[in-house]
Amino acid sequence: MKTKERIILLLLAALNFTHILDFMIMMPLGNFLMPHFNINTQQFSSVVAAYTFSAGITGFFAAFFADSFDRKKILLFGFIGFLIGTLCCALAPTYGLLFAARIVAGAFGGLIGAQVLSIVADLVPYERRASAMATIMSAFSVSSIFGVPFSLYLSSHFSWHTPFYFIAGLGVVLIPLLIRFIPKMDKHLNEDGPKISPLELVRGVVSDPNQVMALLLSGIIMMGHFLIVPFLNPYLEFNMGFSSKTQTPLMYLVGGSLTLVCSPIIGRIADRTGKFKLFTIMVLLGVFPIAFITNMPHIPFYFVLCVTGFWFIVSSGRSIPAQAMVSNVVPPERRGSFMSFNSSIQQLFVGSSSLIAGFIVHKTADNKIENYNLTGYLSIVLILSSILIAWRLNKTMERRKKESLKEVQKEAQ
């Protein structure tokens, strides 16, 4: 990997860190937000879902113009708007204003994820793309290692507003670096071919089984994972008796550290042994920690760290090969639009998972969480079903690859 390429990937990962942390921190903040605003589980899941639904809707409409502009410009526009929305979250004095601020942050945040993945896909060939995706997705690990524990520390010792100030301030530092080092990403604008209207774009996605399967794969993976995330922290504190100040932040620290170390290795293995093969292994391994976490007996906290750490690794291990597969279903000139659809679907499925979890789970008068095990069972069903979707997608992609190779050989003769 070239030095310039590495710098770009690290900057995009840093941008992803702020973007992911803003979303991730809302879930463990449930311990603070529900008592502070005197809201129930449905209201809390709604404020979490407000960001993702807003991002999903914006990502959908962004698909209609994403390939008509320099990807760098769209990325910067979305990032600046996202930082403004995050600052509004920090300043929100009431539940209603916080809800509105999450919508604003999500509206701009919906532009970010698709552009990051499109830039990576444009810069890095498919043969090395899982490794590049692993670098980008390391932002999730760093968010867990540093961001979430530090944000929980700030919330515990100052107020729940403070983490949002931290994210906004970090984003301001990143903006000049992004302007300086990210090159123009407008090569796709020079591709030959007629411009596609929004209606034709949607029709093209819906009529292509590969694109439909790729979007469904992204959505199912996200829903399966985030069904159990929103109420994990309240469950560990209010049901299991672990401290949100000193113990549960360690879960994110340990899990994120393991993921940061393992993600590059997982990316290289996926590139060498096959993305679908590794994806399947990680899905099957992921069943066990999900079942244990959502049916947790009273055990020492060090054992909780072992199980959740393994869960972090296999969750990341699913996403890395899956996103590499998804990014390859369309040519470069249409990748920005497709990845916007992909980001939109992910956000909508995450938002739906939060709402579903909010209706399944109930909070008792003493703040204990009930029916959390049901979210685990549903999560397992969803992630297992993703194997079939990924298998069909991989089978089709392999057939297309063989057909393309035959055509190249015929032309050479």
N, C-alpha and C positions, 0 to 999 in steps of 0.2 A: 504493500500500500504506500503510495507516494505521500510525502510530508504535507503537501497542500491538501490532498484528499483527506488526510487524517485530521488536519486542523478544521476543515469544514464539518466533518462528522462530529468532532468534539463540540463545536459551537452549536450544531443542530441538537446534539444530545443535551447541552446546557439549556437551550431554549425549551426542549422537551421537559427538562427537569422542572422548570417553573410552571409549565402548562400542566404537567401531570400532578405536581405537588398541590396546585390549586384545587384540583379535583379530588385527590386522595385525602387531603386534610379534612375535608368536610365530613367524611365518614367517621373517623375517630373523634371528631369534635362533637359527636352526638351526646357524649357524656356531659358536655358543657352546654350545648345549645338547648337540649330538651328541658333541663331544669331552669335555665336562664330565661327562656321565652315561655315556659310552662306549656309546651306543645307535646302532642302524643306521637306515636311512631309513624302514623300516616302523614302527619304534618312534616315531621323530620325527613321522611323518605321523599316527600314532595319537593322540599327545598334542595335535596340532593339531585333529584331528577330534573329540576328546573334548568340547571346548567346543561345537562346532557341532551335534553329535548331541544333546547334552544340551539345548541351546537349542531345537533343532528339536522334540524330544519335549515340552518344556515349552510351547512355542508352540502345539503341537497341542492339548494339554489346556486351555490358556488360552482357546482359541477357544470353549469351552463356557460360559465365564462372563464373557468380556471385555465383552459388551454389557449385562451386568447390574449394572455398577458404574460409578462416576465414572472416566473414563479417567485423570484426574490421579492418583487414589489408586493405581490399578494401576501407573502409571508410577513413582511414588515408591517403592512397595513393591519393585518389580523393581530399581530403581536402587540402593537401599540394600543389598539382598541381593547384587547384582552387585559392589558395592564391597567387601563383606565377602569374597566369593570371590576377588577380585583381590588383596586383602591376604594371603589365605592362599597365593596363588601366590608372592608375594614372600617369604613365610616358609618355603616348601617346601624341605627339605634333601635330598630324594631324588626320583628319577624317579616312584616310586609315589605319593608325596604330592603332587607337582606334577600328576600325572594326575588325582588325586582333586579337587584344588583347581580344575582347569579344568572339571571336571564341575559343581562348585558354582557357579562363575562363570557358566557357560553356562546352568544351570538358571534363574537369575534374569535373565540377559541375554536369554533367550528372550521375556521379557515386554516388553522395552523397545522393540525395533524396531517391532513391530506397533502399539503405542500411539502412538509418535511419528507414524507415517504416518497413523493414524486421526485424531489430533488435527489434523494439517495438512489432511486431507481434509474434516473437519468445519468448520474455520475458513475455508478458502479455496475459492471456487467453481471449477468445472472449467476455466473459461475462463482462469484465472490460476494453475492448480495446478502446471503444469510449472515455472513460475518459482519457486513456493514450494518445490517438490521440489528445485530446483537449490540453493536456500539451505540446505536440510537436508542435501543430499548434499555440500555444500561441506565438511562435516565430514571426508569422506574426503580431500579435498584438503589441509586443514589438518593432518590426521594425517600425510600424506605430506610436507608442507612442513616442519613443525616436529616433530611427534610422533615419527615413525619415526627421522629422523636424530638427534634429541636422545636418544631411547631407545637407539639404537646407540652414541652417544657415552657415555652413562651406563654401558652394558654394557662398553664397551671400557676405560673408565678406572676403573670401580668393580667392578661385578659384574652378572650377568644379572638378579639380584633387583631391582636399583634401579629399572628402568622401571615395575615393578608398584607400588612405593611411590609413584612420581610420579603414576600414574593414580589410585590410591586417594586421595591427598591432594587432587588437583584435583577429584575427585568430591565430596569433603566440602565444599569451598568452594561448589560449585554447588547443593547441596541447599537452603539457605535462599533462594537466588534463585529456584529453581523453585517453592518454596512461596509466595513473595511474588508472583510475576508471572504464573504459569500460572493461569488462571481455572478454576472448576469446569467440567468437561467432561461434563455429565450430561444435556444436552438430548435425546440419543437415548433416554434412559430415559422421557421423556414421550411418545414416539411411540405412537400408537394401534396396537392389534393384539395378538394373543395371543402369549404367551411360547413360544419354540421349544425343544423338548427337544434334548439333545445328539444323539440318534439322528436326529431330523428335520433337525438342522443339517448333519450329515455327509451325509445323504441328499440334502439340498438342494444341497449343493456338488457331489456326484458326479453328480447328475442334470441339472445345468445345464452345457451345453457351454461357455458363456462363462467360467464360473468355473474349469472344468477347464483350459481353454486359457490363462487368465490365470495360474494357478498353474504350469502347465507352462512358460510363457514365463519367469516369474521364475526357476524352477529351472534351466532350460537356460542362461540368461544367466550365472547365478552359477557353474555348473559349468564352462562354457566359459572363463570368466575365471580361476577359481582352480585350474584344472588346472596352469597353468604358474607360479603364484605361489610355492608352498611351497619350491621348490628353485631359484628364480631367484637368490637371494643366494649360496647355496653354489656354484651353477654359475659365477657371475661371479667368485667368489674362487678356488675350487679348480681350475676348468677354464681360465678366461680370465686368471687372475693379477691381477685387480683387488683393491685393498685394501678390506677391510670397515670399516676405521677412517677412511679419508680419501676413498675414491672412491665406493663403492656407496651410502653415505648421500646423496650428491649426486643420485643417480638419483631418490630419493624427493623430495628438495627441489625439483629442477627439474620433475619430473612433477607434483607436487602444486601447485606455483606456477602452472603452465600450466592445470591443471584448475580451480584457484580462479578464475582470470581468465576462462576460457572457459565454465564451467558456467552462470553467469547468462545469458550470451549464448545458449548452447545452449537453455536453458529458454525464453527469449523467442522464439527462432526456432521452436521446437517448437509454442508456442502460436499463432503466426501462420501458419506454413506447413503445419502438420499433423504430429502426433506420429508416425504410422506412417512417413511419408515420410522424416523425419529419422532415425528409428530404422534404417531400411533402409540409408541412406547410411552411417551410422556403423558398422554391422555390416560392410558391404563394405570400408570403409576399414580396419577392424580386422584383416582377414586378413593384410595385409602386415607389420605390426610383429610379429605373433605368429610368422609363418613365419621372420622374420629373427632374432628374439630366441632362438628355440629351435634355430636352426642357425647360430649366430653364428660368423663367422670371426674371426681375430685382427686387431682394428682398434683405432684410437685411441679412448680413452675418451670424447672429446667427441662422436664419432659415435654411441656407445652412448647417450649422454644425449639426442641428437636423436631416435633411434628410440624409446626408452622414454618420452620425453616425449610424443611423438605417440600412443603406445599408451595412456598415461594419459588423454589427451583423448578419444579415440574410445571407450574403455571407459566413461568417465563419460557420454559422449554417447549410448551405448546405454541406460544405466540410467535417465536422466532422463525421456525420453519413454515408456519402457516402464512405469515405475512410475506415471506419470500415467494411462496407459491402464488398468493393472491396478486402480488405486484406484477406477475409475468403473464397475466391473461390477456392484456391488451398491448398494442404497440405504443412507442413513446409519444406519438402525436396525440394520443387519446388518454394517456396515463393520468394526467392531471385531473381530468373530468372523472375518470373512473375512480381514482383514489379519493376524490371528494365524495363520491357516492359511498365508497367503502367507509370513510371516516363518519359519514352521516349515519350509515347503518349501525356502525359500532356504538355511536353515541345514543341512538334511539333504543338499541337493545339494552345498553347499560341503564338508561333512564327507566325503561320498562322493568328491568330486573329490580331496581330500587323500589319502584311502586309495588311490584308483586310481593317483594319481601316485606314491605310496609303493611300490606293487607294480611299476609300470612302471620307475621310476628305481632305479638301484643305485649304491651307494657303494663305490669300490675301496679297497684298503688304504691308499693315499695320499690318501684323502678326495675323489678326483675323482668327478664325477657322470656316469653313463652312461645312455643311452636318453632323455635329456631331450627330444630332437627328437620322439620319439613322442608325448609329451604335447602338443606344439604341433600336430601333425597332428590329433589327436583334438579339441583345442580348436577348431580351424578348422571341422571338420565340425559340431560342436555349435552354434557361433554362427551358421553359415550356415543351419542348420535352423530357428533361431529366427525367421527372416524369414517362413517359411511360417506358423508359429504366430501371429505378430503380424498377418500379413495376414488370416487367418481371423477373428481376434478383432476387428480394426478393421472389417472388412466387416460383421460382425454388429452392432457398436456403431453404425455409421453407419445401418444399416437401422432399428435401434430408435429412433435419434434422429429419423429422418424420420417414422416411425410416430407418435411422441409429438407431433411438430409438427403432423401432420395432425389428431390428436385435439384438440389445443388450438384449432386453427382451426375445427374443427367445433363445439366448445363455444362459441366466440366468436360464431359465426353463429346 
